[in-house]
Amino acid sequence: MSHVNETQASLKAGADYFEATFVREIEHSQDAVWAMLTQPAKLVEWLAPGEIELRRGGSAKLDFVDSGIIIDSVVSQFESPRLLAYSWSGPGEPDRPVRWEIESMGDSARLTLTLKSPKDEDIARSCAGWEAHLLMLMAAMESVPIKFPFEHFMSSRETYNQMLSSL
């Protein structure tokens, strides 16, 4: 069973970007969490249809059909089953690095998601979206996939906007 952590991301501001870090404790093995992040049949349950070539330099392609967003990126870091990084961008868009780290804790795992976004973009929207997808991931880990939690996204976005005003 997954322990759902609904904590907000920690935020910090760099010179030209914001960085958000989410940490989730998951009562599933590192291998099970890795499978959710990397296998096309599992990605579709919580993120989007797509495929990630599991090697440094491999392609990372995700198609968010409902929103029209298409991610067409390259895997920048890869160490199975603990590290995966790529940009949350399409061709011609600014670099938006996404880094997944999974630490084994015996029968459970700690998942850390770190993302960076240019300061001129809506980081509150990005954080709220990732938070919603992490809820979807936790549900999918329990074999009870949920649809995108739009109300949670909206309230989280407001919270992140408030957090950003104090940075």
Secondary structure, 3 states (H helix, E strand, C coil): CCCCCCCCCEEEECCCEEEEEEEEEECCCHHHHHHHHHCHHHHHHHCCCEEECCCCCCEEEEEECCCCEEEEEEEEEEECCCEEEEECCCCCCCCCEEEEEEEEECCEEEEEEEEEEECCCCHHHHHHHHHHHHHHHHHHHCCCCCCCCHHHHHHHHHHHHHHHHCC
